[in-house]
Each structure stands twice: as structure tokens, then as C-alpha cells.
């Protein structure tokens, strides 16, 4: 069998024409749309610094992996980014873990490593397995949406789900309606997916941070802010930590 690193050996080929603008880049717009990950990653690390100092510095690792996606364009790193070890409330842990966060983290990491190596056996299945990871996150936010009276959290959940739905629509349309898009010479849906999902990630992460804080940081108040301005209709969300620790 040819090496998986051989020239043009990938089993995955998106709708965009190959080598249209450069002999060095197979899918020009798909490749360069990943620059949004390289922009939003460092910016979110800076904006979420106060939260990371109070809650967990592991969030920095999530942002590093987020930037690796932008550099490598690999779907397998996205599986790592979507593994929310530090942001899942204990009440959503599997019962056999007895709400032990270290055990949950080990389980998630082990599952992620195994699924990453298995994806080498059938790369075309990788994207479908990746997108299925969002199901448990949707389950959590669905439960929390109906439990909370926090308007900021409800707004974040609504925007996150809409952005994710738009991103998935672009991905599915590119994958299954390629013939139609080629006939009208519109090859950019997968690159649009990249941009939309890179915006969805900050919204989803801040949503999970608020959910996590309601269980794990009862002595802290998190205020949602938006970069560059709160008054703009759209911006990057982050949390501002307010209040002092209180005794349990």
C-alpha cells in the first residue's frame, strides 16, 4: 500500500478544485481559511486568561490545539479540541466514574488517543466520528438551557447552536451536493465551514465555562464580555471573573 504521507494519497477530497491556483496547495481556499484559527486562538488565550487563572490552566492547552488545527488543517486535532476534560460538570460524568474528574480526564484522553489512531485506518470515517462528538455537548447545553434562568447563558447557547448548525450545513452541502456547487462554480462551502466553526468554538467554550462555573465555582460570578466591544452585534465572547470566594 502507498504511504499515507505520499503525494496526493489522501482519501478525503473536498469539492474545491485541486491545484487551481498553486501546484503547492491542493485546495487553496480550504487551506487558507484555516488562518481564522491562528487569529482567534491567541486572542482567546489572552481574553480567557482571568478565567484560566481561577479555574484551570488546562484551557491553554485547548487553545494551543486549536491553533495547531489552523497550522496543520487536520481534523484529528479537532477531536482533541472537542474533548472537554475540564469544562464538563461532574453531574454529567458516567456513573461508574463516581464524579472523579481525574478518572474522567483519563477516560477522555484514552478514548481520544485510540480513536485518533483508528482514524488512520479509515480516514473518510474520521470526519463523521469527529462531528458525532458534538452530540454529548449538545445534550449538556440542551439540559442546561432549560434549567437556567441566566439570560447570558441562554443567549450564548442559542448563538452557539445556530453557528454550529450553519457550519454543519456548509459541511454537509459541500460533501453531498458537490455536483450542484460545481455547476454554479461555487466551491467555497468547506472553507466557509472552517471560518464558521472557528467562530463557534469560542462561543461553545464560553458556554461550557459558564455551565462549569455554576457547579464548580459557586463563589465566583462570571460576566460575559465581547471583544472588541460589548455593544457590537457580533464579537468574540469571553468571561470576566467577578466576586470573591465564599465558604461552602
Residue, then its C-alpha position, 0 to 999 in steps of 0.5 A: x500500500x502507498x504511504x499515507x504521507x505520499x503525494x496526493x494519497x489522501x482519501x478525503x477530497x473536498x469539492x474545491x478544485x485541486x491545484x487551481x491556483x498553486x501546484x503547492x496547495x491542493x485546495x487553496x481556499x480550504x487551506x487558507x481559511x484555516x488562518x481564522x484559527x491562528x487569529x482567534x486562538x491567541x486572542x482567546x488565550x489572552x481574553x480567557x486568561x482571568x478565567x484560566x487563572x481561577x479555574x484551570x490552566x488546562x484551557x491553554x492547552x485547548x487553545x494551543x490545539x486549536x491553533x495547531x488545527x489552523x497550522x496543520x488543517x487536520x481534523x484529528x486535532x479537532x477531536x482533541x479540541x472537542x474533548x472537554x476534560x475540564x469544562x464538563x460538570x461532574x453531574x454529567x460524568x458516567x456513573x461508574x466514574x463516581x464524579x472523579x474528574x481525574x478518572x474522567x480526564x483519563x477516560x477522555x484522553x484514552x478514548x481520544x488517543x485510540x480513536x485518533x489512531x483508528x482514524x488512520x485506518x479509515x480516514x473518510x470515517x474520521x470526519x463523521x466520528x469527529x462531528x458525532x462528538x458534538x452530540x454529548x455537548x449538545x445534550x449538556x447545553x440542551x439540559x442546561x438551557x432549560x434549567x437556567x434562568x441566566x439570560x447570558x447563558x441562554x443567549x450564548x447557547x442559542x448563538x452557539x447552536x445556530x453557528x454550529x448548525x450553519x457550519x454543519x450545513x456548509x459541511x454537509x452541502x459541500x460533501x453531498x451536493x458537490x455536483x450542484x456547487x460545481x455547476x454554479x462554480x461555487x466551491x467555497x462551502x468547506x472553507x466557509x465551514x472552517x471560518x464558521x466553526x472557528x467562530x463557534x468554538x469560542x462561543x461553545x467554550x464560553x458556554x461550557x465555562x459558564x455551565x462549569x462555573x455554576x457547579x464548580x465555582x459557586x463563589x465566583x460570578x462570571x460576566x460575559x464580555x465581547x471583544x472588541x466591544x460589548x455593544x457590537x452585534x457580533x464579537x468574540x465572547x469571553x468571561x470576566x471573573x467577578x466576586x470573591x470566594x465564599x465558604x461552602 
